[in-house]
Amino acid sequence: MDDVDPLEQSLHAARALVLADLAARDVAQADVVSLVENAVTHRRWWVEQWPDGAAFVAGLVAQDVQDALLEKYGRWPICPVCHAGDPHALDVEPELGPDPHWVCGKAGVTVAPVGGLGTGPLA
């Protein structure tokens, strides 16, 4: 049985989590998936330089994709908590840490773990 490289495993997990969130919000078109692949490629180099950061990769890939989407398409994911005022995107917290979550910074509410936008009462 082949052993899976833990760094590659963290990158594949990050890809799967972000793709799940994109699919949950119906934005997983081919060009958006390419943004995910670009983010994973970029973070592969990063995690090879700092292997202890493997636990942080999912949050970083989510932030990278969020930034790329903002440049091309607009805010993502839109906050499902705040119904008044201008629509705003959720933030990833912690910015650099394990167990990343989507959080509404305005309401101070945790909405879902990264990869979990399609689950729970706000799905």
RAHUDA-V7415 format. One record per residue. D_FIRST is the distance of its C-alpha to the first C-alpha in Angstrom with 2 decimals. Layout:
d_first-><D_FIRST;D_FIRST>
//
This chain:
d_first-><0.00;3.79;6.46;9.34;12.58;14.96;17.80;16.31;15.39;19.05;20.36;18.65;19.94;23.34;23.51;22.83;25.44;28.07;27.61;28.11;31.31;32.53;32.02;33.80;36.76;36.73;36.29;32.89;34.51;32.88;34.89;33.92;30.19;30.77;32.14;28.93;26.95;29.54;29.26;25.46;25.90;28.64;26.77;23.74;26.22;27.71;24.58;23.59;27.07;26.88;23.38;25.13;26.25;22.90;24.26;27.27;25.73;26.24;29.92;30.40;28.95;31.16;34.13;33.49;33.40;36.43;38.30;37.49;38.64;41.80;42.68;42.19;42.86;44.06;42.97;39.73;38.97;42.54;43.36;43.73;45.71;48.77;50.99;54.02;54.44;52.46;48.87;46.47;42.75;40.58;39.31;35.91;36.24;35.38;35.68;33.25;31.32;28.56;28.96;31.07;33.59;36.09;39.52;43.07;44.86;48.27;47.89;45.54;43.22;39.44;38.63;34.85;31.62;30.19;28.34;30.77;33.86;33.49;33.66;36.46;40.24;40.64;38.16>
//
